[in-house]
Amino acid sequence: MLMKLFGLRGGGRLEKAVTIIEAAKEQSPVIAMQTVSDWMTHELPGFAAKGALLELLRRIDTPLREVLELAFEAMLDTNNNQAKTALLLQAAIPMCDAVLEAYQKGLSEEVPTLSKKPANIPLIQATTGFSLWWQARNYVLRIMRRSDTKPPAWEEIQPKVEAALNLSGGVAAKIARPDGEAGRLQKQLAYLVLVNRSLTQDLHGRQFLIAERLANALAGFIGISTEHSDRTPFGADSAGSPMTLLTQAPTTIVRGGKGLFFGLEKSLSELIALEQLMLSQHKVPAKVDAREILGVSETLTVIKHLKNRWTGRDIKRKYQRRPVTGEIKVAYEYQALRRLIAQTMTGVDTKTVEDSITICALEDASASGCGIVASHQVSWVKVGRLVGLRGQDEPFWRIGVIRRVIGRGHGKVFAGVQFLSFAPESVRLVEKAKISQWEMVANLQAWDNKYALFVRGSPLTQNQHLLLTAQPELKAGSTYAIPNASDGGLALRVIAQQEIGADFVQYQCEQLLAAEMEPPKA
């Protein structure tokens, strides 16, 4: 049936297999994955019966990956649409299962015979490495569907990796000199390790896919060793444990002369360098986002999560959220929100028509944030967006940043909001302008005006003063006066740009004496 579908006539079975997979890529991702799954179900038993399964898999692995990559790209394009994502997962997971089952069958049944000839060592090492890649991708897909999915079993992976490396001079020797297929096998192992360390229940939807991309880009910097040390502190401390626990002392596995350990220090350094690059360029580098489909804010949010995970820290929520019911008014456009806050500061709550105000349902709340559910006009719900929140009987707007987005059924979207301030201020920033020729003659001073939201230091911000602007227009080291602050004139010095949100830029500031600036009176 499949041969007729793609018009195949004659030729070898391996060539036909490659042609079928290549042709499947021209279809939609769901149809392509279903086609591949069906083909593997019907054709792989014949290759297995002839002891040619690993050779087949080495030939078709690249086009198989390309089919799955199309599905990953499509899931990013769905922008947390639950129905579309579920449809893609429904086709992708069976395909991954079929590929993994084929690799496991080939490695267990064919390696004992193939390993007797040195010429087959590259084939064994290559397909062992490929199987690790598919295990990593399968884990990404499954944890997206169920957040409590357990990571790949290390007690099954480690013997397979060590056996493949031992074929070409021993594990320690090949780790010290990672070349050829043995070197590529280690890179695939590093990728699996980093994916395993990166994905947790704290991530949702697109964040899993972004974390996988970052892990793939930075896996080459992982250190691998047969020795547990300060440079390679991560490893499995017992049978059944994940492969990247932060182990404190040599284990029974090590004392038995076995074990692989990992160091994430260089990967972490590169991750931090990537973060700084994004903060300065205000874009996601092409190495991570060639198609330019990732938002800067959502990517920085995932990087913040990964920095904690890769250093071995598991961050727990300080305040537990409790279920609540009710409705809350949400303003989700920066300039409109600043106007609304300015109105409440003057005590004039003017009834204006703002297109960017909606009503959302409250789902949970804590001292540091809340969960809201938007049921219409949900395109504004994005990780990193600044929002204003105001209860029915509350006189002031509070502001927060969307940190988590989860698609719900029937067009609804859940947004987890982290509070920044319960009393934000809309302020005018005054900076002394460059002196013009006219000013030199007239002996006058000119002042540049910028508008921002001012957040006074509180436990919500680790007692740091913040300025939020619509564009990256403030400079570190510059001093700005605020003549219209709620407690009179004050001056702030910008310490650093702290965050790029979906629609705002956040700066950390320190307060100075107003006399240091002497701004003009408001």
Steps between C-alpha positions, in 0.01 A plus 500: 500500500773748598707403197205585273431820691846640421527343155802282578613240252811281523823595682645367823303486823728749674463753218123455501493556876691827469275612213182431699620698802619787282164510320312502832666832590301670224174430683358670807685405821214286633454306174878466460542347847205265451644390165838429658343307790295285260801432278715395795231265630483319165860509379732479803430132583646404162824689565519359853462145370807551279708661774505829308300718739788717624630558148151612394464731799837663432387573143159644586579673830561844347169518304318355803637782714396755241142371513496535878661846480208613284266391780702692761491811279124459457449475877689826545280658232180398681581758771363286785187396310412191700296324231767535230779404737307191616448394136872529428593312817252227412695433179853577623511272806409177311761585236766553769396178671531307174846640427623433854361148497686435174827631645462295817425186301791553264751579775398203715480242219763608245783649709627164640565382145609832349749573778711200399628697199688828565360642176154508658601711801408835333154361418442393861621828646304709249171323560552502878543878480192536278292305750598749774376790284165330455473428872552870572234607249258235623543634854424855382181386329379289791563764768310749286201264510541403867710715730565210741679293235813332634831562320679225303632218716873552553562139603398401146690776321837482677586135416409557137722809475793340681477186287513706179796709619689193625506365145760761402746505787304545821267760645763716668721503190221606266376768738853641514514502119147535361542450127310319224176324577602463866524879525162546336355242740622708794336813353168316478545383858573857610182617324291235677659592835428871455140438389453276802636770732301782337141377486285521814137549590568874535502531120193497280415484129746688280743531792584127470585550133712807572687316777571213260640743241729659755616159620572393143698819432713474816538125552842502334644687799417227754793328666486118526724290723525161665609679818276679749653841579422868548523545123258213430263493799185375325420129475269220605542414869301177497317263273180658374609859567514769229830538318561854623459505873754722674698226674698591811729197531612196298230237481489122499500515122827694505657270756417215267716664234211626291323829453478810285490852643425834345607859541265778391724796586600589143144453374382731777761762406386488138137526611577815700694642204198428278275679749725809499512497120120495481473783751734714293365412153132460597468188283547124519818396310455303180688205653197444723226654285582486128136564401455789746192349665611529864427804713787659690304513824382138497850380414654705783241352737609148405868598533432617856350157576796320341757702694348369823479142371851490355654628822323227696250727672136398515298815564183449697210743503525726805128558531247223439210596280146436615192449280280808464195595296385827353586739222774757455553785256819462292678770299755354262646783290787702647400853399135449595607354835725798570211740427268308729754505783556874449126559535478315830802693632322831441182373657310550174372161390381611156274260316691438177455240232812282478512215250772331705291441814320171552340299778664172604404230748715459810615142561759521778696759698789544742694788652726516193270426209177363362361279228246638255305342215424696183211368296483742206748717309783286636769598248642750753583222749875456461783410733678820601207738443444775755142512627301717737253331737214663684227339705143622489528695828869593483592869454844439346661292231765246588743382235662168426668295227358188338747219577299194396250432223299179466245438224163377616212352308229703326732789417591581861853580616642493854761762593714491814582858604789602727429825685747788471320768696175574681554877459681578173543863395484657156792743492677751278874445484713809448855477365720797415525524122806579293561875479418647160652808337183695583531410868860615507389841373183521712661355815205261546476133581305234308352185653396174332176345621423129503203320653519185708343295775683524831499205742631574846710236669302236691525130583339434160810643330761398760482863620632632169363815335388436142418712195290349222498656155335405171833506314868448595564874538679530836874465543690336784679763705266782396313701760137600461290735711134427577334833579150349520571214743232437761724621784653794319801528273764229504781377280594151386817360351458205263717209612423249225246380252344207684239347270353524152131422513259436217395868501727675751858536619587484872789686662644469849561839663633660816358811662713815532454825682291737294760772555747305290288561192308823558237436233259772389181522696199316363 
